[in-house]
Amino acid sequence: MTRTEFLENLEKALKKIIPEMFDEGDTLEEHIQLEKKIEAFIKESAGEYTLDELMETFTSAQAAIGLFLEYQDAKRICGESESPHSV
């Protein structure tokens, strides 16, 4: 598996799991915004890892979700999140 494939699979998994877990993305607009947040996480955070680091860091769905949520919290703290109440 290549680094690009790993990131693509991670993005697809998060786009499937996150909306289901948190009942987010009920409307088309919410769904689009959530997908954009996941894409930004992949690009800005996960995208900085090497393939080996990705495989060591994203060992489970729980780990990936936890890191995504930490990323969102950091964005909120920095004032970069569009909605303070969203995932």
ChimeraX attribute file (.defattr): number of C-alpha atoms within 10 A of each C-alpha:
attribute: neighborCount
match mode: 1-to-1
recipient: residues
	/A:1	6
	/A:2	10
	/A:3	16
	/A:4	12
	/A:5	11
	/A:6	15
	/A:7	19
	/A:8	13
	/A:9	12
	/A:10	19
	/A:11	21
	/A:12	14
	/A:13	14
	/A:14	19
	/A:15	18
	/A:16	12
	/A:17	13
	/A:18	19
	/A:19	17
	/A:20	12
	/A:21	9
	/A:22	10
	/A:23	9
	/A:24	15
	/A:25	18
	/A:26	10
	/A:27	9
	/A:28	9
	/A:29	10
	/A:30	14
	/A:31	15
	/A:32	12
	/A:33	18
	/A:34	19
	/A:35	20
	/A:36	13
	/A:37	19
	/A:38	22
	/A:39	20
	/A:40	17
	/A:41	18
	/A:42	19
	/A:43	13
	/A:44	12
	/A:45	13
	/A:46	22
	/A:47	16
	/A:48	11
	/A:49	16
	/A:50	13
	/A:51	17
	/A:52	10
	/A:53	12
	/A:54	17
	/A:55	13
	/A:56	11
	/A:57	14
	/A:58	17
	/A:59	10
	/A:60	11
	/A:61	13
	/A:62	10
	/A:63	12
	/A:64	18
	/A:65	17
	/A:66	13
	/A:67	17
	/A:68	22
	/A:69	15
	/A:70	12
	/A:71	19
	/A:72	21
	/A:73	16
	/A:74	13
	/A:75	14
	/A:76	17
	/A:77	11
	/A:78	9
	/A:79	11
	/A:80	12
	/A:81	16
	/A:82	11
	/A:83	10
	/A:84	13
	/A:85	7
	/A:86	14
	/A:87	20
